[in-house]
Amino acid sequence: MEKVAIFGSGRVGETTAQLLAEQELCREVVLVDVREDVPQGVALDVAQTAPFFGFDTRVQGSNDPEAISGADLVVVTAGLPRKPGMSRSDVLQVNVEILDGIVADVKRFAPDSILLVVSNPVDVLTYRAWQLTGWDRGRVLGQAGVLDSSRMASFLAMETGFSARDITTIVLGGHGDTMVPLARYCTINGIPVSHFVSSERMEEIIERTRNGGAEILALRKLSSAYDAPGAAVATMVDAISHDRRRLLPCVALLQGEYGEQDLAMGVPCVLAKGGLEKVVELALNEQEARQFAASVAAVRADIARLI
Ligand SMILES: NC(=O)c1ccc[n+]([C@@H]2O[C@H](COP(=O)([O-])OP(=O)(O)OC[C@H]3O[C@@H](n4cnc5c(N)ncnc54)[C@H](O)[C@@H]3O)[C@@H](O)[C@H]2O)c1
């Protein structure tokens, strides 16, 4: 990929820029932020890590949205993060306003790009971005499940003592308290996780995964999570930029899959060079289907607040 633009040079935007440059996932990264001088400063700081990591990716910062011109992919991390005690839905109104302005800029300056939404509440904002662009759903997606799955995998690595790289997890649903971690599909190098972890401990790990963001926010106090979120975004950009056809949980516009439509939320997707290539449908058991339905209801309730 030639150029990736990132709206928001805050914590998640900066981490994402660093990883995209470090891994040379594109030739140019442009950070755009409304705060005067800040994206330029962040870009310089990231650019100056090039001698350590040996990358040639150019990193620029700007306050002018026109700087995204020609971007192949646009990542949206602009917006207010929640504060301790707040839910992701509590920042909906302010972040919708920010997103609306950004989508107008993207349509104007990068009309052929793929749009990857990170700002919260990510399911609602991805839906909003899809509505406003009028683009094919393959070009408008959101990041949530890659992060939530990585949290679950980390907790399972801590629990079992096995390498995190051998652990496969998948978390579906909305990016909030109603997310649906699928224990049945978790494996440790192909072996079902139930071989190593009791169902009682698994329930505790699932609960900790659901509260993964809130746990970090409560501990960090002045900031929500950004290291793992940035890595999750970079993983999705890598899949698209290398046309890997990776199967990853993404926030996708549902068009009949899982019996739902006119809604965006976390489902397994194939990510390839054009963006989201397809949504993969899993047969959910009764308990998973019930949890998925509760998640659908929560996301729909937030979407209803848009109108
Ligand atoms: N989807 C996920 O998994 C996930 C994970 C972590 C954080 N988030 C979300 O990502 C967002 C950013 O989090 P953060 O910790 O980086 O916050 P932050 O406050 O560090 O950074 C946000 C940045 O957005 C900028 N901004 C505001 N309006 C803008 C506009 N119109 N154009 C360009 N930039 C603008 C701000 O100036 C700020 O620099 C939040 O909404 C947070 O909830 C999502």
The ligand as an SDF file (V2000), in Angstrom:
LIG
                    3D

 44 48  0  0  0  0  0  0  0  0999 V2000
  -12.1380    0.2700   18.8210 N   0  0  0  0  0  0  0  0  0  0  0  0
  -11.2560    0.0260   19.7830 C   0  0  0  0  0  0  0  0  0  0  0  0
  -10.9370   -1.1180   20.0640 O   0  0  0  0  0  0  0  0  0  0  0  0
  -10.6600    1.1770   20.5530 C   0  0  0  0  0  0  0  0  0  0  0  0
   -9.5920    0.9540   21.4380 C   0  0  0  0  0  0  0  0  0  0  0  0
   -9.0290    2.0510   22.1030 C   0  0  0  0  0  0  0  0  0  0  0  0
   -9.5390    3.3310   21.8970 C   0  0  0  0  0  0  0  0  0  0  0  0
  -10.6000    3.5030   21.0650 N   0  0  0  0  0  0  0  0  0  0  0  0
  -11.1610    4.8230   20.7960 C   0  0  0  0  0  0  0  0  0  0  0  0
  -10.2610    5.5430   19.9820 O   0  0  0  0  0  0  0  0  0  0  0  0
  -10.4720    6.9470   20.1670 C   0  0  0  0  0  0  0  0  0  0  0  0
   -9.1330    7.6390   20.4360 C   0  0  0  0  0  0  0  0  0  0  0  0
   -8.5860    7.2070   21.6680 O   0  0  0  0  0  0  0  0  0  0  0  0
   -7.1910    7.8400   22.1690 P   0  0  0  0  0  0  0  0  0  0  0  0
   -6.8420    7.1700   23.4370 O   0  0  0  0  0  0  0  0  0  0  0  0
   -6.2270    7.8950   21.0400 O   0  0  0  0  0  0  0  0  0  0  0  0
   -7.6850    9.3420   22.4840 O   0  0  0  0  0  0  0  0  0  0  0  0
   -6.7780   10.6750   22.5190 P   0  0  0  0  0  0  0  0  0  0  0  0
   -7.5600   11.6880   23.2730 O   0  0  0  0  0  0  0  0  0  0  0  0
   -5.4040   10.3480   22.9730 O   0  0  0  0  0  0  0  0  0  0  0  0
   -6.6960   11.1010   20.9790 O   0  0  0  0  0  0  0  0  0  0  0  0
   -7.7930   11.5260   20.2380 C   0  0  0  0  0  0  0  0  0  0  0  0
   -7.3030   12.5860   19.2850 C   0  0  0  0  0  0  0  0  0  0  0  0
   -8.3540   12.9170   18.3630 O   0  0  0  0  0  0  0  0  0  0  0  0
   -8.1450   14.2870   18.0380 C   0  0  0  0  0  0  0  0  0  0  0  0
   -9.3190   14.8460   17.3480 N   0  0  0  0  0  0  0  0  0  0  0  0
  -10.4860   15.2730   17.8780 C   0  0  0  0  0  0  0  0  0  0  0  0
  -11.2920   15.7360   16.8900 N   0  0  0  0  0  0  0  0  0  0  0  0
  -10.6160   15.5660   15.7180 C   0  0  0  0  0  0  0  0  0  0  0  0
  -10.9110   15.8310   14.3480 C   0  0  0  0  0  0  0  0  0  0  0  0
  -12.0900   16.3420   13.9930 N   0  0  0  0  0  0  0  0  0  0  0  0
   -9.9820   15.5320   13.4320 N   0  0  0  0  0  0  0  0  0  0  0  0
   -8.7870   15.0020   13.7820 C   0  0  0  0  0  0  0  0  0  0  0  0
   -8.4500   14.7300   15.0620 N   0  0  0  0  0  0  0  0  0  0  0  0
   -9.3530   15.0170   16.0060 C   0  0  0  0  0  0  0  0  0  0  0  0
   -7.8210   14.9280   19.3640 C   0  0  0  0  0  0  0  0  0  0  0  0
   -7.2420   16.2030   19.2050 O   0  0  0  0  0  0  0  0  0  0  0  0
   -6.8750   13.8880   19.9580 C   0  0  0  0  0  0  0  0  0  0  0  0
   -5.5220   14.1770   19.6230 O   0  0  0  0  0  0  0  0  0  0  0  0
  -11.4790    7.0570   21.3220 C   0  0  0  0  0  0  0  0  0  0  0  0
  -12.7770    7.2350   20.8080 O   0  0  0  0  0  0  0  0  0  0  0  0
  -11.3700    5.7130   22.0150 C   0  0  0  0  0  0  0  0  0  0  0  0
  -12.5440    5.3650   22.7310 O   0  0  0  0  0  0  0  0  0  0  0  0
  -11.1400    2.4600   20.3800 C   0  0  0  0  0  0  0  0  0  0  0  0
  1  2  1  0
  2  3  2  0
  2  4  1  0
  4  5  1  0
  4 44  2  0
  5  6  2  0
  6  7  1  0
  7  8  2  0
  8  9  1  0
  8 44  1  0
  9 10  1  0
  9 42  1  0
 10 11  1  0
 11 12  1  0
 11 40  1  0
 12 13  1  0
 13 14  1  0
 14 15  2  0
 14 16  1  0
 14 17  1  0
 17 18  1  0
 18 19  2  0
 18 20  1  0
 18 21  1  0
 21 22  1  0
 22 23  1  0
 23 24  1  0
 23 38  1  0
 24 25  1  0
 25 26  1  0
 25 36  1  0
 26 27  1  0
 26 35  1  0
 27 28  2  0
 28 29  1  0
 29 30  1  0
 29 35  2  0
 30 31  1  0
 30 32  2  0
 32 33  1  0
 33 34  2  0
 34 35  1  0
 36 37  1  0
 36 38  1  0
 38 39  1  0
 40 41  1  0
 40 42  1  0
 42 43  1  0
M  CHG  2   8   1  16  -1
M  END
$$$$
